[in-house]
Amino acid sequence: MLNIAFIAHDRKKDEMVNFVIAYEHVFKGHKLYSTGTTGLRIMESTSLQITRFMSGPLGGDQQIGALVAENNMDFIIFLRDPLMAQPHEPDISALLRLCDVQGIPVATNIATAEILVRALDRGDFRWRDLVDKYKPGVDGDK
């Protein structure tokens, strides 16, 4: 079971919902997380259960970032709107930086999201089991 997060900017929420509907069978059986409205919209349209955080601008991106920093996230689908300025751009940049630091795959558009989900469906994320096995303990020891 992997930890997967969904984030979508306002003009990308419909696209995210349709994507998750199309791949609902792949997401079942995994622990799902999302920022507030995105998660609500997905749950209203699917049978998936999602742990919802605050809206992105209110700290939801940072809450997901905290899971990434602790290496408790396996991949993120973050449908960004590159044509609209976001008031919380520093939070978005910090989240993407953390994903790079921790080696967490993040899809920022529907094309890369599909690649990640198809890889998940094939079992290509089994390498995360090794990462989970060797996570540092609370005191930082391996």
N, CA, C and O atoms as a GROMACS GRO file, in nm:
protein
  568
    1MET      N    1   0.085  -0.118   0.000
    1MET     CA    2   0.000   0.000   0.000
    1MET      C    3   0.090   0.124   0.000
    1MET      O    4   0.179   0.138   0.083
    2LEU      N    5   0.064   0.213  -0.095
    2LEU     CA    6   0.141   0.337  -0.105
    2LEU      C    7   0.062   0.456  -0.054
    2LEU      O    8  -0.061   0.454  -0.050
    3ASN      N    9   0.135   0.559  -0.016
    3ASN     CA   10   0.075   0.687   0.022
    3ASN      C   11   0.081   0.778  -0.100
    3ASN      O   12   0.188   0.808  -0.150
    4ILE      N   13  -0.036   0.822  -0.146
    4ILE     CA   14  -0.048   0.901  -0.267
    4ILE      C   15  -0.125   1.028  -0.235
    4ILE      O   16  -0.227   1.023  -0.166
    5ALA      N   17  -0.076   1.142  -0.285
    5ALA     CA   18  -0.144   1.269  -0.261
    5ALA      C   19  -0.193   1.329  -0.392
    5ALA      O   20  -0.129   1.317  -0.496
    6PHE      N   21  -0.309   1.395  -0.384
    6PHE     CA   22  -0.367   1.467  -0.496
    6PHE      C   23  -0.377   1.615  -0.459
    6PHE      O   24  -0.427   1.650  -0.352
    7ILE      N   25  -0.330   1.700  -0.549
    7ILE     CA   26  -0.342   1.844  -0.534
    7ILE      C   27  -0.379   1.898  -0.672
    7ILE      O   28  -0.322   1.854  -0.772
    8ALA      N   29  -0.472   1.991  -0.678
    8ALA     CA   30  -0.508   2.050  -0.807
    8ALA      C   31  -0.546   2.196  -0.787
    8ALA      O   32  -0.626   2.230  -0.700
    9HIS      N   33  -0.489   2.281  -0.870
    9HIS     CA   34  -0.530   2.421  -0.869
    9HIS      C   35  -0.673   2.432  -0.922
    9HIS      O   36  -0.723   2.341  -0.988
   10ASP      N   37  -0.737   2.542  -0.893
   10ASP     CA   38  -0.880   2.557  -0.921
   10ASP      C   39  -0.918   2.520  -1.063
   10ASP      O   40  -1.014   2.445  -1.083
   11ARG      N   41  -0.846   2.569  -1.161
   11ARG     CA   42  -0.882   2.543  -1.301
   11ARG      C   43  -0.842   2.403  -1.346
   11ARG      O   44  -0.865   2.367  -1.461
   12LYS      N   45  -0.783   2.322  -1.256
   12LYS     CA   46  -0.743   2.186  -1.287
   12LYS      C   47  -0.823   2.081  -1.209
   12LYS      O   48  -0.801   1.961  -1.225
   13LYS      N   49  -0.914   2.127  -1.125
   13LYS     CA   50  -0.988   2.032  -1.040
   13LYS      C   51  -1.075   1.936  -1.121
   13LYS      O   52  -1.078   1.817  -1.091
   14ASP      N   53  -1.145   1.986  -1.223
   14ASP     CA   54  -1.226   1.896  -1.305
   14ASP      C   55  -1.139   1.790  -1.372
   14ASP      O   56  -1.176   1.673  -1.378
   15GLU      N   57  -1.024   1.832  -1.422
   15GLU     CA   58  -0.931   1.739  -1.486
   15GLU      C   59  -0.885   1.632  -1.386
   15GLU      O   60  -0.876   1.514  -1.420
   16MET      N   61  -0.856   1.674  -1.262
   16MET     CA   62  -0.814   1.579  -1.159
   16MET      C   63  -0.925   1.480  -1.128
   16MET      O   64  -0.901   1.360  -1.122
   17VAL      N   65  -1.046   1.529  -1.110
   17VAL     CA   66  -1.158   1.441  -1.078
   17VAL      C   67  -1.178   1.339  -1.190
   17VAL      O   68  -1.193   1.220  -1.162
   18ASN      N   69  -1.177   1.383  -1.313
   18ASN     CA   70  -1.195   1.290  -1.426
   18ASN      C   71  -1.081   1.189  -1.433
   18ASN      O   72  -1.105   1.072  -1.464
   19PHE      N   73  -0.960   1.232  -1.404
   19PHE     CA   74  -0.845   1.141  -1.404
   19PHE      C   75  -0.861   1.034  -1.296
   19PHE      O   76  -0.839   0.916  -1.322
   20VAL      N   77  -0.899   1.075  -1.176
   20VAL     CA   78  -0.913   0.979  -1.066
   20VAL      C   79  -1.028   0.884  -1.092
   20VAL      O   80  -1.020   0.766  -1.059
   21ILE      N   81  -1.136   0.934  -1.151
   21ILE     CA   82  -1.246   0.845  -1.189
   21ILE      C   83  -1.195   0.738  -1.285
   21ILE      O   84  -1.226   0.620  -1.269
   22ALA      N   85  -1.117   0.779  -1.384
   22ALA     CA   86  -1.066   0.684  -1.484
   22ALA      C   87  -0.975   0.578  -1.423
   22ALA      O   88  -0.972   0.464  -1.470
   23TYR      N   89  -0.902   0.615  -1.318
   23TYR     CA   90  -0.806   0.522  -1.257
   23TYR      C   91  -0.845   0.483  -1.113
   23TYR      O   92  -0.759   0.444  -1.034
   24GLU      N   93  -0.971   0.495  -1.081
   24GLU     CA   94  -1.016   0.462  -0.945
   24GLU      C   95  -0.974   0.321  -0.906
   24GLU      O   96  -0.934   0.298  -0.792
   25HIS      N   97  -0.984   0.227  -0.997
   25HIS     CA   98  -0.948   0.088  -0.967
   25HIS      C   99  -0.801   0.075  -0.927
   25HIS      O  100  -0.766  -0.014  -0.850
   26VAL      N  101  -0.715   0.162  -0.977
   26VAL     CA  102  -0.573   0.158  -0.942
   26VAL      C  103  -0.550   0.218  -0.804
   26VAL      O  104  -0.467   0.170  -0.727
   27PHE      N  105  -0.624   0.324  -0.771
   27PHE     CA  106  -0.604   0.393  -0.643
   27PHE      C  107  -0.665   0.318  -0.524
   27PHE      O  108  -0.623   0.340  -0.410
   28LYS      N  109  -0.762   0.231  -0.549
   28LYS     CA  110  -0.821   0.154  -0.439
   28LYS      C  111  -0.713   0.071  -0.372
   28LYS      O  112  -0.626   0.016  -0.440
   29GLY      N  113  -0.717   0.061  -0.242
   29GLY     CA  114  -0.619  -0.017  -0.169
   29GLY      C  115  -0.496   0.060  -0.129
   29GLY      O  116  -0.406   0.005  -0.065
   30HIS      N  117  -0.488   0.188  -0.166
   30HIS     CA  118  -0.377   0.273  -0.127
   30HIS      C  119  -0.427   0.379  -0.030
   30HIS      O  120  -0.547   0.407  -0.025
   31LYS      N  121  -0.337   0.436   0.046
   31LYS     CA  122  -0.370   0.543   0.140
   31LYS      C  123  -0.364   0.674   0.062
   31LYS      O  124  -0.258   0.712   0.011
   32LEU      N  125  -0.476   0.742   0.055
   32LEU     CA  126  -0.487   0.862  -0.028
   32LEU      C  127  -0.500   0.988   0.057
   32LEU      O  128  -0.568   0.989   0.160
   33TYR      N  129  -0.434   1.092   0.012
   33TYR     CA  130  -0.433   1.222   0.079
   33TYR      C  131  -0.464   1.330  -0.024
   33TYR      O  132  -0.447   1.310  -0.144
   34SER      N  133  -0.510   1.443   0.025
   34SER     CA  134  -0.537   1.553  -0.068
   34SER      C  135  -0.551   1.683   0.008
   34SER      O  136  -0.577   1.686   0.129
   35THR      N  137  -0.534   1.791  -0.067
   35THR     CA  138  -0.572   1.921  -0.013
   35THR      C  139  -0.725   1.924  -0.012
   35THR      O  140  -0.790   1.844  -0.078
   36GLY      N  141  -0.780   2.019   0.064
   36GLY     CA  142  -0.922   2.022   0.098
   36GLY      C  143  -1.024   2.004  -0.012
   36GLY      O  144  -1.091   1.901  -0.017
   37THR      N  145  -1.038   2.102  -0.098
   37THR     CA  146  -1.143   2.099  -0.199
   37THR      C  147  -1.120   1.989  -0.301
   37THR      O  148  -1.214   1.924  -0.344
   38THR      N  149  -0.997   1.968  -0.340
   38THR     CA  150  -0.965   1.863  -0.436
   38THR      C  151  -1.010   1.727  -0.382
   38THR      O  152  -1.075   1.650  -0.453
   39GLY      N  153  -0.977   1.698  -0.257
   39GLY     CA  154  -1.017   1.572  -0.196
   39GLY      C  155  -1.168   1.557  -0.186
   39GLY      O  156  -1.221   1.450  -0.212
   40LEU      N  157  -1.236   1.664  -0.151
   40LEU     CA  158  -1.382   1.661  -0.141
   40LEU      C  159  -1.444   1.630  -0.277
   40LEU      O  160  -1.534   1.547  -0.288
   41ARG      N  161  -1.395   1.697  -0.379
   41ARG     CA  162  -1.448   1.675  -0.514
   41ARG      C  163  -1.424   1.532  -0.561
   41ARG      O  164  -1.511   1.472  -0.624
   42ILE      N  165  -1.307   1.476  -0.530
   42ILE     CA  166  -1.278   1.338  -0.568
   42ILE      C  167  -1.370   1.242  -0.493
   42ILE      O  168  -1.426   1.150  -0.554
   43MET      N  169  -1.387   1.263  -0.364
   43MET     CA  170  -1.472   1.173  -0.285
   43MET      C  171  -1.618   1.181  -0.329
   43MET      O  172  -1.690   1.081  -0.323
   44GLU      N  173  -1.664   1.299  -0.372
   44GLU     CA  174  -1.802   1.313  -0.420
   44GLU      C  175  -1.825   1.237  -0.550
   44GLU      O  176  -1.938   1.202  -0.582
   45SER      N  177  -1.717   1.213  -0.626
   45SER     CA  178  -1.730   1.152  -0.758
   45SER      C  179  -1.683   1.006  -0.764
   45SER      O  180  -1.698   0.941  -0.868
   46THR      N  181  -1.627   0.955  -0.655
   46THR     CA  182  -1.574   0.819  -0.652
   46THR      C  183  -1.613   0.753  -0.520
   46THR      O  184  -1.678   0.815  -0.435
   47SER      N  185  -1.573   0.628  -0.504
   47SER     CA  186  -1.595   0.558  -0.377
   47SER      C  187  -1.469   0.562  -0.290
   47SER      O  188  -1.463   0.496  -0.186
   48LEU      N  189  -1.369   0.639  -0.332
   48LEU     CA  190  -1.241   0.646  -0.260
   48LEU      C  191  -1.253   0.726  -0.131
   48LEU      O  192  -1.327   0.824  -0.124
   49GLN      N  193  -1.179   0.682  -0.030
   49GLN     CA  194  -1.168   0.756   0.095
   49GLN      C  195  -1.034   0.829   0.096
   49GLN      O  196  -0.930   0.770   0.068
   50ILE      N  197  -1.039   0.957   0.127
   50ILE     CA  198  -0.920   1.041   0.121
   50ILE      C  199  -0.904   1.118   0.251
   50ILE      O  200  -1.000   1.176   0.301
   51THR      N  201  -0.783   1.117   0.304
   51THR     CA  202  -0.751   1.202   0.418
   51THR      C  203  -0.729   1.342   0.363
   51THR      O  204  -0.637   1.366   0.285
   52ARG      N  205  -0.814   1.434   0.404
   52ARG     CA  206  -0.808   1.570   0.350
   52ARG      C  207  -0.737   1.663   0.446
   52ARG      O  208  -0.758   1.660   0.568
   53PHE      N  209  -0.651   1.746   0.389
   53PHE     CA  210  -0.584   1.852   0.464
   53PHE      C  211  -0.651   1.985   0.431
   53PHE      O  212  -0.753   1.987   0.361
   54MET      N  213  -0.596   2.092   0.479
   54MET     CA  214  -0.649   2.224   0.449
   54MET      C  215  -0.635   2.253   0.300
   54MET      O  216  -0.562   2.184   0.228
   55SER      N  217  -0.703   2.354   0.256
   55SER     CA  218  -0.685   2.403   0.120
   55SER      C  219  -0.539   2.442   0.101
   55SER      O  220  -0.473   2.484   0.196
   56GLY      N  221  -0.488   2.429  -0.022
   56GLY     CA  222  -0.348   2.461  -0.049
   56GLY      C  223  -0.304   2.598   0.002
   56GLY      O  224  -0.205   2.607   0.074
   57PRO      N  225  -0.378   2.706  -0.033
   57PRO     CA  226  -0.337   2.839   0.013
   57PRO      C  227  -0.344   2.857   0.165
   57PRO      O  228  -0.282   2.948   0.220
   58LEU      N  229  -0.419   2.770   0.232
   58LEU     CA  230  -0.433   2.781   0.377
   58LEU      C  231  -0.337   2.688   0.452
   58LEU      O  232  -0.345   2.677   0.574
   59GLY      N  233  -0.247   2.621   0.380
   59GLY     CA  234  -0.148   2.536   0.445
   59GLY      C  235  -0.150   2.391   0.404
   59GLY      O  236  -0.065   2.314   0.449
   60GLY      N  237  -0.245   2.351   0.320
   60GLY     CA  238  -0.253   2.210   0.279
   60GLY      C  239  -0.130   2.161   0.205
   60GLY      O  240  -0.087   2.047   0.224
   61ASP      N  241  -0.073   2.248   0.120
   61ASP     CA  242   0.050   2.208   0.050
   61ASP      C  243   0.161   2.181   0.151
   61ASP      O  244   0.238   2.087   0.134
   62GLN      N  245   0.168   2.262   0.255
   62GLN     CA  246   0.270   2.244   0.358
   62GLN      C  247   0.244   2.118   0.439
   62GLN      O  248   0.338   2.049   0.479
   63GLN      N  249   0.118   2.086   0.464
   63GLN     CA  250   0.087   1.964   0.538
   63GLN      C  251   0.132   1.840   0.459
   63GLN      O  252   0.188   1.747   0.517
   64ILE      N  253   0.107   1.840   0.330
   64ILE     CA  254   0.155   1.730   0.247
   64ILE      C  255   0.307   1.733   0.242
   64ILE      O  256   0.371   1.628   0.245
   65GLY      N  257   0.364   1.853   0.235
   65GLY     CA  258   0.510   1.868   0.237
   65GLY      C  259   0.572   1.808   0.362
   65GLY      O  260   0.682   1.752   0.356
   66ALA      N  261   0.503   1.818   0.475
   66ALA     CA  262   0.554   1.759   0.599
   66ALA      C  263   0.564   1.607   0.586
   66ALA      O  264   0.660   1.547   0.635
   67LEU      N  265   0.467   1.544   0.520
   67LEU     CA  266   0.474   1.399   0.497
   67LEU      C  267   0.589   1.364   0.404
   67LEU      O  268   0.657   1.263   0.423
   68VAL      N  269   0.611   1.449   0.304
   68VAL     CA  270   0.724   1.427   0.212
   68VAL      C  271   0.855   1.438   0.289
   68VAL      O  272   0.944   1.355   0.272
   69ALA      N  273   0.868   1.542   0.373
   69ALA     CA  274   0.992   1.564   0.448
   69ALA      C  275   1.024   1.446   0.539
   69ALA      O  276   1.141   1.416   0.562
   70GLU      N  277   0.921   1.379   0.589
   70GLU     CA  278   0.940   1.263   0.676
   70GLU      C  279   0.946   1.132   0.596
   70GLU      O  280   0.951   1.024   0.653
   71ASN      N  281   0.947   1.145   0.463
   71ASN     CA  282   0.950   1.030   0.372
   71ASN      C  283   0.830   0.939   0.393
   71ASN      O  284   0.841   0.816   0.388
   72ASN      N  285   0.715   1.000   0.418
   72ASN     CA  286   0.591   0.926   0.437
   72ASN      C  287   0.493   0.949   0.323
   72ASN      O  288   0.372   0.937   0.341
   73MET      N  289   0.545   0.982   0.205
   73MET     CA  290   0.463   0.999   0.085
   73MET      C  291   0.536   0.926  -0.028
   73MET      O  292   0.658   0.939  -0.042
   74ASP      N  293   0.462   0.850  -0.108
   74ASP     CA  294   0.525   0.772  -0.214
   74ASP      C  295   0.519   0.840  -0.350
   74ASP      O  296   0.614   0.831  -0.428
   75PHE      N  297   0.410   0.908  -0.379
   75PHE     CA  298   0.409   0.995  -0.496
   75PHE      C  299   0.292   1.091  -0.489
   75PHE      O  300   0.194   1.071  -0.417
   76ILE      N  301   0.306   1.198  -0.567
   76ILE     CA  302   0.209   1.307  -0.566
   76ILE      C  303   0.166   1.338  -0.708
   76ILE      O  304   0.248   1.346  -0.800
   77ILE      N  305   0.036   1.355  -0.725
   77ILE     CA  306  -0.017   1.409  -0.849
   77ILE      C  307  -0.062   1.551  -0.816
   77ILE      O  308  -0.156   1.571  -0.739
   78PHE      N  309   0.006   1.649  -0.873
   78PHE     CA  310  -0.016   1.789  -0.845
   78PHE      C  311  -0.043   1.860  -0.977
   78PHE      O  312   0.049   1.904  -1.045
   79LEU      N  313  -0.171   1.868  -1.014
   79LEU     CA  314  -0.207   1.934  -1.139
   79LEU      C  315  -0.204   2.085  -1.118
   79LEU      O  316  -0.296   2.144  -1.061
   80ARG      N  317  -0.095   2.144  -1.164
   80ARG     CA  318  -0.071   2.287  -1.147
   80ARG      C  319  -0.129   2.364  -1.265
   80ARG      O  320  -0.140   2.311  -1.376
   81ASP      N  321  -0.165   2.487  -1.239
   81ASP     CA  322  -0.210   2.577  -1.345
   81ASP      C  323  -0.096   2.673  -1.374
   81ASP      O  324  -0.080   2.773  -1.304
   82PRO      N  325  -0.015   2.645  -1.477
   82PRO     CA  326   0.101   2.728  -1.504
   82PRO      C  327   0.068   2.866  -1.559
   82PRO      O  328   0.155   2.952  -1.569
   83LEU      N  329  -0.059   2.888  -1.596
   83LEU     CA  330  -0.099   3.016  -1.655
   83LEU      C  331  -0.163   3.111  -1.555
   83LEU      O  332  -0.204   3.222  -1.592
   84MET      N  333  -0.172   3.070  -1.431
   84MET     CA  334  -0.235   3.153  -1.328
   84MET      C  335  -0.139   3.170  -1.211
   84MET      O  336  -0.090   3.071  -1.156
   85ALA      N  337  -0.113   3.293  -1.173
   85ALA     CA  338  -0.028   3.318  -1.056
   85ALA      C  339  -0.099   3.266  -0.932
   85ALA      O  340  -0.220   3.283  -0.916
   86GLN      N  341  -0.022   3.203  -0.844
   86GLN     CA  342  -0.079   3.148  -0.720
   86GLN      C  343  -0.028   3.228  -0.602
   86GLN      O  344   0.092   3.254  -0.592
   87PRO      N  345  -0.116   3.268  -0.512
   87PRO     CA  346  -0.072   3.348  -0.397
   87PRO      C  347   0.020   3.273  -0.302
   87PRO      O  348   0.095   3.335  -0.226
   88HIS      N  349   0.016   3.142  -0.307
   88HIS     CA  350   0.098   3.059  -0.219
   88HIS      C  351   0.212   2.992  -0.297
   88HIS      O  352   0.252   2.881  -0.264
   89GLU      N  353   0.263   3.058  -0.398
   89GLU     CA  354   0.371   3.004  -0.482
   89GLU      C  355   0.493   2.958  -0.400
   89GLU      O  356   0.552   2.856  -0.434
   90PRO      N  357   0.532   3.032  -0.294
   90PRO     CA  358   0.645   2.981  -0.214
   90PRO      C  359   0.618   2.843  -0.153
   90PRO      O  360   0.710   2.761  -0.144
   91ASP      N  361   0.495   2.817  -0.112
   91ASP     CA  362   0.460   2.686  -0.057
   91ASP      C  363   0.469   2.578  -0.165
   91ASP      O  364   0.516   2.467  -0.139
   92ILE      N  365   0.426   2.612  -0.285
   92ILE     CA  366   0.430   2.518  -0.397
   92ILE      C  367   0.576   2.484  -0.430
   92ILE      O  368   0.612   2.368  -0.447
   93SER      N  369   0.658   2.587  -0.437
   93SER     CA  370   0.801   2.566  -0.466
   93SER      C  371   0.867   2.482  -0.358
   93SER      O  372   0.949   2.394  -0.387
   94ALA      N  373   0.831   2.507  -0.232
   94ALA     CA  374   0.889   2.430  -0.121
   94ALA      C  375   0.848   2.283  -0.130
   94ALA      O  376   0.930   2.195  -0.107
   95LEU      N  377   0.723   2.257  -0.164
   95LEU     CA  378   0.676   2.119  -0.178
   95LEU      C  379   0.751   2.048  -0.291
   95LEU      O  380   0.796   1.934  -0.274
   96LEU      N  381   0.765   2.113  -0.404
   96LEU     CA  382   0.836   2.052  -0.516
   96LEU      C  383   0.984   2.030  -0.483
   96LEU      O  384   1.042   1.929  -0.522
   97ARG      N  385   1.043   2.123  -0.410
   97ARG     CA  386   1.183   2.107  -0.368
   97ARG      C  387   1.197   1.986  -0.275
   97ARG      O  388   1.290   1.907  -0.291
   98LEU      N  389   1.106   1.972  -0.180
   98LEU     CA  390   1.110   1.857  -0.089
   98LEU      C  391   1.097   1.726  -0.166
   98LEU      O  392   1.165   1.628  -0.134
   99CYS      N  393   1.012   1.723  -0.267
   99CYS     CA  394   0.998   1.601  -0.348
   99CYS      C  395   1.130   1.569  -0.416
   99CYS      O  396   1.169   1.452  -0.424
  100ASP      N  397   1.198   1.671  -0.466
  100ASP     CA  398   1.328   1.647  -0.528
  100ASP      C  399   1.430   1.598  -0.426
  100ASP      O  400   1.507   1.507  -0.455
  101VAL      N  401   1.432   1.658  -0.309
  101VAL     CA  402   1.528   1.620  -0.204
  101VAL      C  403   1.505   1.474  -0.161
  101VAL      O  404   1.600   1.398  -0.144
  102GLN      N  405   1.379   1.436  -0.144
  102GLN     CA  406   1.346   1.302  -0.094
  102GLN      C  407   1.333   1.198  -0.205
  102GLN      O  408   1.316   1.080  -0.176
  103GLY      N  409   1.341   1.240  -0.331
  103GLY     CA  410   1.325   1.145  -0.441
  103GLY      C  411   1.182   1.095  -0.455
  103GLY      O  412   1.160   0.980  -0.492
  104ILE      N  413   1.087   1.182  -0.428
  104ILE     CA  414   0.945   1.145  -0.438
  104ILE      C  415   0.894   1.185  -0.576
  104ILE      O  416   0.900   1.303  -0.611
  105PRO      N  417   0.846   1.091  -0.655
  105PRO     CA  418   0.792   1.127  -0.786
  105PRO      C  419   0.671   1.219  -0.772
  105PRO      O  420   0.583   1.196  -0.690
  106VAL      N  421   0.670   1.323  -0.854
  106VAL     CA  422   0.557   1.417  -0.855
  106VAL      C  423   0.521   1.448  -1.000
  106VAL      O  424   0.606   1.487  -1.080
  107ALA      N  425   0.394   1.431  -1.032
  107ALA     CA  426   0.343   1.463  -1.166
  107ALA      C  427   0.276   1.599  -1.158
  107ALA      O  428   0.191   1.621  -1.071
  108THR      N  429   0.314   1.688  -1.246
  108THR     CA  430   0.254   1.823  -1.244
  108THR      C  431   0.162   1.847  -1.362
  108THR      O  432   0.112   1.959  -1.380
  109ASN      N  433   0.138   1.745  -1.443
  109ASN     CA  434   0.041   1.756  -1.552
  109ASN      C  435  -0.018   1.617  -1.577
  109ASN      O  436   0.032   1.517  -1.526
  110ILE      N  437  -0.123   1.614  -1.656
  110ILE     CA  438  -0.197   1.490  -1.675
  110ILE      C  439  -0.113   1.383  -1.746
  110ILE      O  440  -0.132   1.264  -1.721
  111ALA      N  441  -0.021   1.424  -1.833
  111ALA     CA  442   0.062   1.326  -1.904
  111ALA      C  443   0.154   1.251  -1.808
  111ALA      O  444   0.162   1.129  -1.814
  112THR      N  445   0.222   1.324  -1.719
  112THR     CA  446   0.311   1.255  -1.624
  112THR      C  447   0.230   1.182  -1.519
  112THR      O  448   0.275   1.080  -1.467
  113ALA      N  449   0.112   1.232  -1.487
  113ALA     CA  450   0.025   1.161  -1.392
  113ALA      C  451  -0.012   1.023  -1.446
  113ALA      O  452  -0.011   0.924  -1.373
  114GLU      N  453  -0.043   1.018  -1.574
  114GLU     CA  454  -0.079   0.890  -1.634
  114GLU      C  455   0.039   0.793  -1.634
  114GLU      O  456   0.021   0.673  -1.610
  115ILE      N  457   0.157   0.844  -1.660
  115ILE     CA  458   0.276   0.758  -1.656
  115ILE      C  459   0.294   0.698  -1.516
  115ILE      O  460   0.319   0.579  -1.502
  116LEU      N  461   0.282   0.782  -1.412
  116LEU     CA  462   0.298   0.732  -1.275
  116LEU      C  463   0.191   0.629  -1.240
  116LEU      O  464   0.221   0.527  -1.179
  117VAL      N  465   0.067   0.655  -1.278
  117VAL     CA  466  -0.041   0.564  -1.241
  117VAL      C  467  -0.030   0.432  -1.316
  117VAL      O  468  -0.058   0.326  -1.261
  118ARG      N  469   0.011   0.438  -1.439
  118ARG     CA  470   0.032   0.312  -1.513
  118ARG      C  471   0.148   0.233  -1.453
  118ARG      O  472   0.144   0.110  -1.449
  119ALA      N  473   0.251   0.303  -1.407
  119ALA     CA  474   0.362   0.237  -1.339
  119ALA      C  475   0.314   0.174  -1.208
  119ALA      O  476   0.352   0.062  -1.175
  120LEU      N  477   0.230   0.245  -1.136
  120LEU     CA  478   0.172   0.192  -1.012
  120LEU      C  479   0.092   0.065  -1.042
  120LEU      O  480   0.104  -0.034  -0.970
  121ASP      N  481   0.012   0.069  -1.146
  121ASP     CA  482  -0.070  -0.046  -1.183
  121ASP      C  483   0.015  -0.168  -1.221
  121ASP      O  484  -0.027  -0.281  -1.197
  122ARG      N  485   0.132  -0.145  -1.278
  122ARG     CA  486   0.224  -0.255  -1.316
  122ARG      C  487   0.306  -0.306  -1.199
  122ARG      O  488   0.370  -0.411  -1.209
  123GLY      N  489   0.305  -0.233  -1.088
  123GLY     CA  490   0.386  -0.275  -0.974
  123GLY      C  491   0.525  -0.215  -0.973
  123GLY      O  492   0.612  -0.262  -0.901
  124ASP      N  493   0.547  -0.110  -1.052
  124ASP     CA  494   0.680  -0.051  -1.063
  124ASP      C  495   0.721   0.029  -0.939
  124ASP      O  496   0.835   0.075  -0.931
  125PHE      N  497   0.634   0.046  -0.844
  125PHE     CA  498   0.668   0.122  -0.724
  125PHE      C  499   0.711   0.032  -0.609
  125PHE      O  500   0.716   0.077  -0.494
  126ARG      N  501   0.742  -0.093  -0.636
  126ARG     CA  502   0.785  -0.183  -0.529
  126ARG      C  503   0.914  -0.138  -0.464
  126ARG      O  504   0.942  -0.175  -0.350
  127TRP      N  505   0.995  -0.057  -0.535
  127TRP     CA  506   1.118  -0.003  -0.477
  127TRP      C  507   1.087   0.081  -0.354
  127TRP      O  508   1.173   0.096  -0.267
  128ARG      N  509   0.967   0.137  -0.344
  128ARG     CA  510   0.930   0.215  -0.226
  128ARG      C  511   0.922   0.127  -0.103
  128ARG      O  512   0.940   0.176   0.008
  129ASP      N  513   0.894  -0.003  -0.120
  129ASP     CA  514   0.894  -0.094  -0.006
  129ASP      C  515   1.031  -0.097   0.061
  129ASP      O  516   1.040  -0.103   0.183
  130LEU      N  517   1.137  -0.092  -0.020
  130LEU     CA  518   1.273  -0.088   0.036
  130LEU      C  519   1.297   0.043   0.110
  130LEU      O  520   1.357   0.044   0.217
  131VAL      N  521   1.250   0.152   0.054
  131VAL     CA  522   1.264   0.282   0.121
  131VAL      C  523   1.193   0.278   0.255
  131VAL      O  524   1.248   0.322   0.356
  132ASP      N  525   1.071   0.225   0.256
  132ASP     CA  526   0.993   0.217   0.380
  132ASP      C  527   1.062   0.129   0.483
  132ASP      O  528   1.059   0.158   0.602
  133LYS      N  529   1.124   0.022   0.437
  133LYS     CA  530   1.190  -0.072   0.528
  133LYS      C  531   1.306  -0.007   0.602
  133LYS      O  532   1.335  -0.041   0.717
  134TYR      N  533   1.372   0.086   0.536
  134TYR     CA  534   1.491   0.147   0.594
  134TYR      C  535   1.470   0.292   0.636
  134TYR      O  536   1.567   0.368   0.646
  135LYS      N  537   1.347   0.332   0.661
  135LYS     CA  538   1.322   0.468   0.708
  135LYS      C  539   1.389   0.488   0.843
  135LYS      O  540   1.393   0.397   0.926
  136PRO      N  541   1.442   0.608   0.864
  136PRO     CA  542   1.499   0.637   0.996
  136PRO      C  543   1.392   0.631   1.104
  136PRO      O  544   1.276   0.662   1.079
  137GLY      N  545   1.432   0.592   1.221
  137GLY     CA  546   1.340   0.591   1.334
  137GLY      C  547   1.320   0.731   1.389
  137GLY      O  548   1.373   0.828   1.335
  138VAL      N  549   1.243   0.742   1.493
  138VAL     CA  550   1.212   0.871   1.552
  138VAL      C  551   1.339   0.945   1.594
  138VAL      O  552   1.345   1.067   1.586
  139ASP      N  553   1.438   0.870   1.640
  139ASP     CA  554   1.560   0.934   1.688
  139ASP      C  555   1.662   0.959   1.575
  139ASP      O  556   1.773   1.004   1.600
  140GLY      N  557   1.622   0.928   1.450
  140GLY     CA  558   1.709   0.954   1.336
  140GLY      C  559   1.801   0.839   1.301
  140GLY      O  560   1.873   0.847   1.202
  141ASP      N  561   1.800   0.731   1.380
  141ASP     CA  562   1.883   0.614   1.348
  141ASP      C  563   1.814   0.530   1.243
  141ASP      O  564   1.691   0.529   1.233
  142LYS      N  565   1.894   0.459   1.165
  142LYS     CA  566   1.836   0.367   1.066
  142LYS      C  567   1.825   0.230   1.125
  142LYS      O  568   1.778   0.137   1.058
   0.00000   0.00000   0.00000
